Amino acid sequence: MHLAMITGDQFCADFGQVKRAYCFHEHKNNHDYLNKQFIVGILAMLQSFKLFNNCNLVFSRSCSGYVSRTRYLMRLKEDDEACREALKFANVLLYHKLAPLLQKTRSGVCKVASFKTADLKQILEKVGKDKHFINESFLLGCTDKSEPQFSLEVGEVERSALEQECRGTFVDLRKAFFMITPSESALAAKGQALLRWHQTNGFCSATGQPTTRNQSGSFRVCQSSGITYYPKMSPVVIVLVSDGSRCLLARQAMFPPGMYSALSGFCDMGESVEEALHREVAEEVGLEVENLQYSGSQHWPFPQSSFMLACHATVNPNKTQVNIDKAELEDARWFTLEEITTALQNPPRNPREQPPVFWVPPSYAIANQLIREWANQQQLLRSTHRLKFRMDQQQGFSH
Ligand SMILES: NC(=O)C1=CN([C@@H]2O[C@H](COP(=O)(O)OP(=O)(O)OC[C@H]3O[C@@H](n4cnc5c(N)ncnc54)[C@H](O)[C@@H]3O)[C@@H](O)[C@H]2O)C=CC1
């Protein structure tokens, strides 16, 4: 058993199949219908393989100085003096007890607030904090325009005074994921994760002595033992199991009411991704999966920074009876394409206030990506079946 990747060749083969089918019937007298079916199928396929996203990525990387930005960031991480200089002209994100500060734009859309260093110094002084406190910031990354971004924890300052001064609100990160774009969610998540890591790694686990950070916050060192500590992520597998026409989602008792997600679990020491996936599905729902297919990965800030490795898998359609481990899961159910489509089309704005009967994690969560890919693939399959049926009819082969 091994992990399969969707390769360019595989995509071309699939694309070629649909295209050949189309060309074969091009001379028949139903161009419009076939055109429509063909386009629907291809679009679904492109979406499901995220080809558009990848094209954008390649385009932006080759045209926007991606390499120079990356090298600049690398220097800031390692060179304390360069990092201190960068902080003088940076954009800083604020967190209050790890909750990021959000602001509403004029059009009513929420965004992660960020402040120029000079402005933030003034704000800090207004709320009674020394302006040099800004040096406690950690390097997060840089914008497309190579402007460095930092995160700063201001939990010691009175929350409401700061919110008033900054014209924003500190929002719990899980809730913020429903309010801001996926790319802002990723930035806010990284900022929170870095702050939390520094808060919980202030002492050397070998000597018990305090550790000190470098300027960027990319590591901490114990001056006594010389041990260097780097921010860590724990690998977690997450898998969307399909029986060919339905997908399996589960919920833990701690989930907000109505929310179901893909199966997930931490990798054990010494385990491969494949082994962890097989074990987690067997443990949680008593099923044996096959045909693992890699989908993507994501940093997830909870509980202490997880590195999510997302896959699709199938089970034998004759062996779909779930046997739930009640210690881990409250429920696990098979969902149809129609149920999934409805859930994807109606994401809750604030699930804790008015929970829908059934909903899935927000678009930033990789579980959502897996569910979308599965739905797109199912739609493609249905389009292809309809197309084939139509072509068979045209040829008089319909049964
Ligand atoms: N981004 C996404 O779409 C999703 C992310 N997740 C995340 O995946 C992670 C794992 O999810 P679960 O199904 O609850 O895992 P799980 O089924 O492995 O259960 C969690 C338990 O694993 C143990 N554990 C083992 N190694 C651990 C480690 N390194 N850190 C913390 N606990 C560890 C603890 O006892 C913990 O209570 C969670 O952080 C969850 O938030 C889960 C679903 C969707």
The ligand as a Gaussian input file, in Angstrom:
#p B3LYP/6-31G(d) Opt

LIG

0 1
 N       -7.650000      21.532000       9.603000
 C       -8.644000      20.655000       9.571000
 O       -9.394000      20.581000       8.602000
 C       -8.864000      19.725000      10.735000
 C       -7.962000      19.706000      11.779000
 N       -8.104000      18.792000      12.798000
 C       -7.091000      18.806000      13.856000
 O       -6.405000      17.575000      13.861000
 C       -5.873000      17.337000      15.150000
 C       -6.079000      15.893000      15.545000
 O       -7.432000      15.628000      15.619000
 P       -8.064000      14.443000      16.487000
 O       -8.986000      13.706000      15.584000
 O       -8.668000      15.025000      17.726000
 O       -6.817000      13.521000      16.899000
 P       -6.786000      12.133000      17.706000
 O       -7.902000      11.239000      17.234000
 O       -5.399000      11.608000      17.556000
 O       -7.125000      12.486000      19.206000
 C       -6.514000      13.520000      19.948000
 C       -5.793000      12.887000      21.128000
 O       -4.577000      12.362000      20.673000
 C       -3.594000      12.403000      21.699000
 N       -2.355000      12.917000      21.093000
 C       -1.411000      12.154000      20.514000
 N       -0.409000      12.893000      20.045000
 C       -0.718000      14.175000      20.298000
 C       -0.060000      15.423000      20.025000
 N        1.116000      15.501000      19.409000
 N       -0.688000      16.570000      20.399000
 C       -1.885000      16.522000      21.020000
 N       -2.535000      15.367000      21.296000
 C       -1.968000      14.206000      20.946000
 C       -4.199000      13.214000      22.834000
 O       -4.604000      12.327000      23.819000
 C       -5.403000      13.889000      22.203000
 O       -6.461000      14.050000      23.128000
 C       -6.543000      18.349000      16.077000
 O       -5.605000      19.353000      16.339000
 C       -7.677000      18.910000      15.265000
 O       -7.937000      20.266000      15.580000
 C       -9.119000      17.879000      12.811000
 C      -10.061000      17.863000      11.786000
 C      -10.036000      18.837000      10.706000

